[in-house]
Amino acid sequence: MRVNFNLRRVFRILGILLIFESLLLFAVCPVALYYGEGDLMSFFNAGVLALVTGGVMSVSGWKASKHVTKREGAVIVSSVWVLFSLFGMLPFLFSGALSSVSDALFESMSGFTACGATVMTHIDEMPHGILFWRSLMQWVGGIGIIMISLALLPIFGFSGTMLFGAEFSGPTKEKLSPKVSGTAKRLGMIYLGLTLAQIVCLNVAGMNVFDSVCHSMTTAATGGFSTHQASIAYFHNPLFECIIILFMFLSGVNYTLYWYAFSGKFRRKVLHNGELYSYLSLVLLFFAIMVFFMAEEIHLTSFDRFGDLLRDCLFQVVSIITTTGFTTTDYMSWPSLTWIMIFLLMFFGANAGSSSGGIKVVRIVIAFKYCYYEFKRMVHPNAVIPISYNGSFLRTDVVTRVLAFILLYIIVVVVCMIVLSFTGMGALEAVGAAVACLGTIGPAFGDLGPSGTFAAVPEFCKYFLSFVMLIGRLELFTVLLLFTPVFWSR
């Protein structure tokens, strides 16, 4: 049976987006030129290739109709991350920063999916242009390539409704404007505002402009790429760490809440938001548990050392739950009980509607409510007990989708662990890599922890984990749906 799918329309939109990536590559050229470290032509050549390829793809679908179907939306959203990563890896190869395609693709996919896992072992020696490109990739990927394109596509006559639905497969999709492009622009303003505010704060605190810009972009994206191999630990500056903790937390909040706060709906929409309270409660709970385990283990008596401990624990809790992945210390040197806490945090993620990965707090809360209400139904089998959230009752299909997502998430983690184990990876590394890449967190466990990199991972695993990052960034359904027969049938 013929499937309603217009390849020329898909090519035209992907071509337009690829032209946008070429502009990003050209935007790095002034940085490379300023520092004069020999990587200028790498970005210029990559930009030209992206521009020419995007132009050809766009022209090939010139006469395609403007209406995008749901099927085409899913294909476009999944394909654009792959396309951006393929062209995004070119500067790494052209400049010699990375020597293999598997390494370059892994680094590029980790950037655009805002994962933060890296194969680079000498980041401090990399040219400034490469470091800026890593941060820019995460910043663009954090807000979502599709969210940016939603503000651009109406210029070419395309509607972004189907792309919006494919990009955001979470339990809630709040529109801040009647038009999807209007929603995209408002969310983009919030994202840019958080980034600029952190740049100013870090710069005033004493961090140089380049590091301030790069770390602010990767914080807002909850991505975690740093300009230094030691991440935030490089600076040894408590004030920098406190500023980054604050902005990591703020970047994990649902962006729509910021809009409501600024538009006079703070009391009704923000003050009584259940997900926000749950998010804050989880941070405080895990922070208290981590401090207890650490203090018990090392028997701290010095107030100064205890202050450092509090800051390290809070930094790591916020970094992991928001899936940012910045580090101030190697948590693999902490007591093994804290590893369990970090492992659990890797699953949670922050709020829906933020740039963080993971399952998301709203899904965790809904699942726990469902379990609790199921106990009540066992006691009162004839009672009708609907699940409420934020003052409204949830439809059955919403609850079912949440439970299906959590189940599928766990299944994918298990499958990834098995696949990685068969390649010879150690059990601790296989578990950590599966959870960290699917949750787009970055650092994992064992040799892949904060003090290590993914450089020594087998080549097949780098390609496989790149795919896992893509699945995690698009929240499972959008990508995996492409591999089901029902998606391609009428």
C-alpha positions, 0 to 999 in steps of 0.5 A: 500500500502506498505510503504518504511520504514526500522525499523531496519535501524532506530533502528541502527542509533538511537542505535549509537546515544544513545551510543554517549549520554552514552559517554556524561553521562560518561563525567560528571562523572569526574566533579561529582567525583571532587566535591564529592557531591554524584551524581557520580553513578547517571551519571554512572548508566544512562550512562551504561543503555544508552550504553547497550540500544544503543548497543542492538538497534544497533546490532538489525539493524546490517545488515540493508542497509546504505541508509536512506530514507526521511521518515526514516530521519524524524522519526530518527530526531524526535525520537532522541530528545525524546530518548535523553531526556528520558535517559537524565532525568535519572540523575535527578531521580537517584540523587533525584534532581527531584522527578517526571518523569514529572519534570525530562522529562520536564527539560531534554527536555528543556535542549536538545531543548535549551529551558531553561524553568526549574522546579528547584526551588533551583538551587544553592543547586544542585550538580555541576554534575547536573548543568554541565549536564544541561549545556552540554545538552543544548550545545549538543542540541544547535548545534543539535544532528543531526549535531553532528551525521552527522559528526559521521555517515559516520564512520558507512557507513551512509549518513546524507543527509536525516537527514540534510534535516529533521533537517533544514526545514528553507527557506535556507540550505547552504552547506559549503562542498560538503559532509554533514558531512563536513558542520557539521564539519565546523559548529561544529568548529564555535560553539566550537570556540564561546564557547571557546572564551566566556569561556576565556572572562568570566574567564579573567573578573573574573568569576570562571571556572565552571560558565564560562564553563557552561554559555558559553555552554548555551550561544552558545546554546542560551539555557539559563540554569544557575548555579544560580536561579537568572540567570545572576542577581546573579553575579551583574557584568556589565562586565559579562553582557556585555560579555554575551550580545555580545556572545548571539548576535554572537550566533544568527548570521547565522553560515555560515557567520562566515565561509564565513568571515574566508574564504575570502568572507566577502565582498560578503557574509557577508557585504551585507547579508540582514538577518544580517542587519535586525537582527541588526536593530531589536535589535536596534529598540526594544532596543530604544523602551524599553529604551523610555518606561522605562525612561518615566515610572520611570523618571530617573535622575541619570546617573548611574541608566540610565547606568544600565537601558540601559544595562538591556534593551539591555540584555533583548532584545538580550536575548529574540530575540536570544531565550537564556532566560538569565535574569538580572532583572524580566521584569514582574516588568517593565511597561506593554508596555514593555511586548508587546515588549518582546512578539513580540520578542519571535516570531521573533528569530534570524538568520536562521542557528543559534542555536536560536528558533522562526520564524527566521528573514529571514522568517519575512523579506520575509513575509513583502516583500511579503505583500509589493509586493502584494500592488505593484501588486494591483497597477500594476496587469499585472506586474511580480514582483518577491521577491528578497532577498540577491541579488537573486530572491526567487522561488515561492515554497520557499515563499509559504513555508515561509508563510505556516510556519508562519501561522502554527506557529501562529495556533500552538501557539493558539492551545497550549494556548487553551489546557493550558487554559483548564487545569486551567492555567491563561491567562497570563501564558498560552499565555506565556508558549505557546510562550516561549516553542514553541520558545524555549525561557525559561522564559514566563509571570506571575508566569512563568516569570524570577522570577518564574519556571514551577514547579507548572504547572499541570503534564499534562502541563509538558508533553504537553509543552515538546512536544511543545518544540520538535515541536519548536526545529525541526521547526514544519514540521518535527514532525507534518509531522509524524502525517499526513496520506500522510507521511505514504502513498507511 
